Each structure stands twice: as C-alpha cells, then as structure tokens.
Amino acid sequence: MAQKPSKKFILGADVGGTNIKTVLVDGRGEILAAVKRPTLGRRGRDALIERLVLTLKDTVKKSGAAMRDVAGAGIGFASPLDPGKGMVFNPPNLPGWSNVPLRDILMQKLKMPVSLDNDANLVALGEHWKGAGRGARCLVCLTLGTGVGGGIVLEGRIWHGAGGIAGEIGHMTLVRNGRRCACGNKGCLEAYASAQGLVLRMQELLKKRKVGKGGKITPENIGKWARSGDKLANQAIKDTGVILGVAIASIANILNPDVVVLGGGVSNLGGYLFDPVREEVKKRAFPKAVEELKIVKAELGDSAGALGAARSLMLSLDG
Ligand SMILES: [Zn+2]
C-alpha cells in the first residue's frame, strides 16, 4: 500500500521587479491561498528576503494550513541565475544583489526544501502543468511584456541546457544589424515583439506617414485603435505578429513543439496578433512542423509563475 504523504502542500513564489506573488497549492495544483505584494526591491537584499519569507508564511496562514504541512517552496526570480546551485547572479531590476545563494538562505529560514529558477522558465512550466499547454510533449512559452521572456518544457521538465541559459528565446537574433536590445546585442526578438517593440513600430509608422495620434502610444491603446478600424495601428500589430511568426517558424523547425504559448500584455491583442503569427509560421516552417502545432494564448495570467515554481519544487522532490 502506498504510504500517505504527511506533507500535503507546496508553496510557490514569483519574485518580480514590481510584485511578489505567492500560492499555496495541493499536489494537483489546486490553489488554496494566494498573496500579491509589492516587491519594494529598493529597500535592499536582506529586506527583500525577509519580505519574501514573511509573504510565504502569510500565504500558509491564510490557507488555514500549518508550516509543518508544507513539503517545500519553489521560487521564481526575475534574474539570471544558476538553478543547480540555487544562486542568483545580478537581477537587472533589484539593486544590491550579486551572486546571492538564495536557495540556501531560504532553506535555512523556512526549514524546508527550496528550489530556484528563472521566472520565465516557471511561467512555461506553470502553463504546462495547469494552463494552455497541458499534456504537451514539447512546449515553448513566450511572455511578451516589458521584455520577451522564454521557456522550454520538454517531457514535463524545464530544459536548462548546458549552462542554464536555454529558453532565452527573446534574445534570438532576427535582424543582423537591427534595433539595439537591452541585452547589448542587436536585432533580438525582444526589441521587436515586446511592449516597447510594438510601441516603437507604431511610432515608426506614424512618422513615415507624418501623422500624429491623440492619446499615449501604449499596447492597450494600439489595440483599442486597431479595433476601431485604425489602419496604422492594425499594421503595427501585424508587423509585430509577422516578426514573431518568423521566430516561431524557426523554433518549429528546430524543436517541433506541439504547443507554443504566448502570454504577457502584447498577447491580449487577440486575432490582430495571432492571425499574422500563424500565417507567417505556416508560410515558413516545414509542413510537418506545423501539422501538430498549436499557437495559443496563455491561460494562467498572473499566477503562472508561482504555480510553475510550486511544480518545479514537486519535480525536484521526485528526483
Ligand atoms: Zn537581446
């Protein structure tokens, strides 16, 4: 007879530059409690670690469970890091962090197993576990927000590659001497398919036609203008979709995924974005690579990263 597990619940946290989001889940991924708080990263490293620990404890309290019922905590962090060593290198949005052994620090403070991974990888794992990519053998996830985050899930596990960098799809070079990217390279997907990339495209089109625009140029407004029949807004989204399609066609030929999930603010543009993406992929990739491929919108929204973090801890306990 199988032994009844004594610790039934798992914590998951997604630590971003703006917010800490946490969940307490059961083994099937049902959320028992969730908390969202500002990160307040400017207060420094130690204050943030204390805040994270407190938020995790409060999440357990809110659910009515006890800390002794928790098997461990999975942590997602918006930073380059080494998941194997549990080390955070240098988060771009958090001052005072450099080579911090965050996993070991948290294990000591929480007195339970802790796993650590990059936030975009965990969004991919979350969408594979409970969201738009359930059951996929190979899932590729792109989060189109301030930047373009990427993650690859193969046979239910995050693919980290040799040095932990795998999945940085936002930094796939698409234009040899293209726009400067935040990473220092030129012509990365992120420079075109992020929120800022879409805004830049809209500005280029307006400049070319020598017309102005009432209202601030944001992805939300561009979507609103497109829906009310504005041709330039429609074109800006289409151009963004085409370049995303070019990138996904290459991914389709290389990895042959069954699901590509698109999340983040830019993915809210619906068919204006998804139609040109799908068309371009069909035009460029091998027909066999497209046959089984579904390109879908993310389903979990805000909680994807924290859910993926909980899942990642579960997988690490399974060995
Ligand atoms: Zn880049």
Boltz pocket constraint, residues with backbone or C-beta under 6 A from the ligand:
constraints:
  - pocket:
      binder: B
      contacts: [[A, 170], [A, 171], [A, 172], [A, 181], [A, 182], [A, 183], [A, 184], [A, 185], [A, 188], [A, 190]]
      max_distance: 6.0
